[in-house]
């Protein structure tokens, strides 16, 4: 299946660079470009891309508001934010707007391509570095009450949830819990469904907005019988 990509950036050279980069990948196709947020919203509605590479700072309508509008119209859209590590406040706002991940414009080509595929596959892309900063930010905010659906999570789902909030991949979670990648994916899918969340990005925001896990926790808690 071909992954349809919309590239949104106010710099034509950046858009051309992404188009050239993705053109060599048989499973990726740039179906449209946009130079500002308003164009992005219109192009997303017209072409229904699987992944939208979204710059944040743009004229007329910035990437954050464009992200909100696109997701309001199509909840299945996956938006990958083009950012730099010094834009912390934008990272938090983009997560709240529903972005599924972040990439740096100067990341190596193979990382950018992998990021598009990861997000298209339904996973969020949050590096441990970004996750750590998100944790630090949300732990300073006023806590909200966890949704009642948290009580429906099994002990194993909570274990997986806790490791997601550390930014671990499925493979890393599997190693931590001594279970297969497929089993991890099943647990992730179920906990997202129970909590009515789109992806890992929303799960991390929920966890730290509600204080569900202590930021210092590094391992899953054991059951009274010593099992996990």
Secondary structure, DSSP 4 states (H G I P E B T S, - for coil): -PEEEEEE-S-HHHHHHHHHHHHT-TTEEEEEEESSHHHHHHHHHHH--SEEEEESS-SSS-HHHHHHHHHHH-TT-EEEEEE-TT-HHHHHHHHHHT--EEEETTS-HHHHHHHHHHHHTT--B--HHHHHHHHHHHTTSPP-PPPGGGGG--HHHHHHHHHHTTT--HHHHHHHHT--HHHHHHHHHHHHHHHT-SSHHHHHHHHHHHT-S-TT--SPPPPTTS--
